[in-house]
Amino acid sequence: MRAGLVRDLAVAFGGLGLLLALPMAFPQPALRDFLIYFFAYGLLAMSLNLLVGLTGLVSFGHAAYFASGAYAFGLLMQSGRVSIPVAVLAAVGGTALIALIIGAICVRLKEIYFSFITLAFQMFIHSVIVTWVSLTGGDQGLRGGIPRPPILGLDLNDARVLYGACAVVFVLCILAMRQVSQSPFGYTLRMIRDNPARANFLGVDVTAMKLGIFVFAAAMASVGGLILALFVSGAYPEFAFWTTSGEAIFMIMLGGMKLFLGPLVGTLLLQTLNHYVTIYTEYHGLVLGTVILVIVLGLRRGLADFLHDGLQARRARRAASIAAAKPAPGTSEAAPFAQGSLTQGRFVKSRTV
């Protein structure tokens, strides 16, 4: 685990350096905006995959916590009484508390019942957002903008500074989710996913484990929501609508749930379609549906999983060919030639006789 942590830290620092260098190499504001959207929705997809891919819990209402983080952060900042770090901690902690209450009910259910009860709670939260106009702004969302006071001497009103701060938070959250997935807790979740009855027989508290990852995944999703709220300077009911959870599931399907970073590949693909396909055609839904059908029905897995499986199969074939080309143990390369010479000598001797 120590070697794995060192490797993950090295990859995280390398990825952060790449993300910080991209706007320097391509200084167009559109790229920074696109990447911030990628950070927000990437955390939503990655946190959902902790439930879907790691634990086998398919949630249809994960966007509720995405919206919870956005609204809680926005309301606290509009109050003018707290700093950004305090608002972030309070928003994430409040979302975790909501997830604890909802998850205590949901994780006791199995399969499709779990999926639909999570959707029901999401629509309940969406209804509260829409109807509590005095607090949330209703259909119009939070109005008046979200203040961006300086933090540690950094002016978040500068687009480049805001981008750098979002990149750092994004990488830290990805690193935290990686450590959870590679921890004994993560491997216990895999056992629950594969055979919950056996896990229970071995003494694992299946309900508590599911509840723990449910709360952690909700907290990570809330960070994505507050990143988006800080960037767009507001929060909107669409954040909590069922289509946002559907997009998160699409991201996992497009990228794959087998590899840890697979959902990020799906996020990049889906956000590219959302941002750029609409420029060239008004039939955005048709293009998106076609891409999903091609990947799901053609590859039968996510794009990252397909590439990974292909690479593994290629390595296996190469290793098998190398093993077949090696001589058997205890023989030498000159043995066939010596045997041929001996056989030829015996043939000549028999003819002479």
Residue pairs with C-beta under 8 A, 6 or more apart in sequence:
1 182
1 183
4 182
5 179
8 175
8 178
8 179
8 182
9 175
12 171
12 172
12 174
12 175
15 171
15 174
16 167
16 168
16 171
19 35
19 167
19 170
19 171
20 164
20 167
22 31
22 35
23 31
23 32
23 35
23 160
23 163
29 159
32 159
32 160
32 163
33 231
34 271
34 275
35 163
35 167
36 162
36 163
36 166
36 227
36 228
36 231
37 228
37 231
37 271
37 275
38 267
38 268
38 271
39 166
39 167
39 169
39 170
39 224
39 227
40 224
40 225
40 227
40 228
40 231
41 224
41 228
41 247
41 248
41 251
41 267
41 270
41 271
42 170
42 174
42 224
42 263
42 264
42 267
42 268
43 170
43 173
43 174
43 220
43 221
43 223
43 224
43 227
44 62
44 63
44 66
44 221
44 224
44 225
44 244
44 248
44 251
45 248
45 251
45 252
45 255
45 263
45 264
45 266
45 267
46 173
46 174
46 177
46 220
46 263
46 264
47 62
47 177
47 217
47 218
47 219
47 220
47 221
47 224
48 59
48 62
48 217
48 221
48 245
48 248
48 249
48 252
48 263
49 252
49 257
49 262
49 263
50 177
50 180
50 181
50 213
50 216
50 217
50 220
51 57
51 58
51 59
51 62
51 213
51 214
51 217
52 58
52 59
52 249
52 252
52 257
53 252
53 257
53 258
53 262
53 263
54 181
54 186
54 189
54 190
54 193
54 213
55 189
55 192
55 193
55 210
55 213
56 192
56 193
56 194
57 107
57 114
57 210
57 213
57 214
58 111
58 114
58 115
58 249
59 106
59 114
59 115
59 118
59 245
60 115
60 116
60 118
60 119
60 122
60 242
60 245
60 246
60 249
61 118
61 119
61 120
61 121
61 122
61 123
61 242
61 245
62 118
62 122
62 217
62 218
62 221
62 245
62 248
63 122
63 221
63 239
63 240
63 241
63 242
63 244
63 245
63 248
64 102
64 118
64 121
64 122
64 125
64 126
64 240
64 245
65 95
65 98
65 99
65 217
65 218
65 219
65 221
65 222
65 225
66 221
66 222
66 224
66 225
66 228
66 239
66 240
66 244
67 125
67 126
67 129
67 225
67 235
67 237
67 239
67 240
67 244
68 91
68 94
68 95
68 98
68 125
68 218
68 222
68 225
68 240
69 91
69 92
69 95
69 221
69 222
69 223
69 224
69 225
69 226
69 229
70 222
70 225
70 226
70 228
70 229
70 235
70 239
71 129
71 136
71 142
71 225
71 229
71 235
71 239
72 87
72 90
72 91
72 94
72 95
72 222
72 226
73 87
73 88
73 91
73 146
73 225
73 226
73 229
73 230
73 235
74 142
74 146
74 226
74 229
74 234
74 235
75 135
75 142
76 82
76 86
76 87
76 90
76 91
77 84
77 87
77 146
77 147
78 142
78 144
78 146
78 147
80 147
82 90
83 149
83 151
84 148
84 149
84 151
84 156
85 151
87 226
88 223
88 226
91 222
91 226
92 219
92 222
92 223
92 226
95 218
95 219
95 221
95 222
96 215
96 216
96 218
96 219
96 222
98 218
99 214
99 215
99 217
99 218
99 219
100 211
100 215
102 118
102 121
103 210
103 211
103 214
103 215
103 218
104 211
105 117
106 114
106 117
106 118
106 121
106 214
107 114
107 207
107 210
107 211
107 214
108 207
109 117
119 242
119 245
122 240
122 242
122 245
123 242
125 240
126 237
126 240
126 241
126 242
128 136
129 136
129 138
129 237
129 240
130 136
130 138
130 139
130 237
131 138
132 138
136 142
136 235
136 237
137 143
138 237
139 237
141 234
141 235
141 236
141 237
142 229
142 234
142 235
142 236
143 234
145 233
145 234
146 229
146 230
146 233
146 234
148 155
148 156
148 157
148 162
148 230
148 233
149 156
150 156
151 165
154 161
154 165
155 161
156 162
156 165
156 230
162 230
162 231
166 227
166 230
166 231
169 223
169 227
170 227
173 220
173 223
173 224
174 261
174 264
176 220
177 220
178 260
180 186
180 213
180 216
181 260
185 209
185 212
185 213
188 199
188 204
188 209
189 209
189 213
191 198
191 199
191 202
191 204
192 199
192 204
192 206
192 209
192 210
196 206
199 206
200 206
225 235
225 239
228 239
229 235
238 244
247 270
250 266
250 270
250 288
250 292
251 263
251 266
251 267
251 269
251 270
252 262
252 263
252 266
252 302
253 266
253 292
253 295
253 296
253 302
254 265
254 266
254 269
254 270
254 291
254 292
254 295
254 302
254 303
255 261
255 262
255 263
255 264
255 265
255 266
255 267
255 268
255 269
255 302
255 303
255 304
255 305
256 262
256 263
256 265
256 266
256 301
256 302
256 303
256 304
256 305
256 306
256 308
257 263
257 302
257 305
258 301
258 302
258 304
258 305
258 308
259 302
259 304
259 305
259 308
261 304
262 302
262 304
262 305
265 302
265 303
265 304
266 302
266 303
266 304
269 291
269 303
270 288
273 284
273 287
273 288
273 291
274 284
277 284
277 287
277 288
278 284
281 287
295 302
295 303
299 306
301 309
327 333
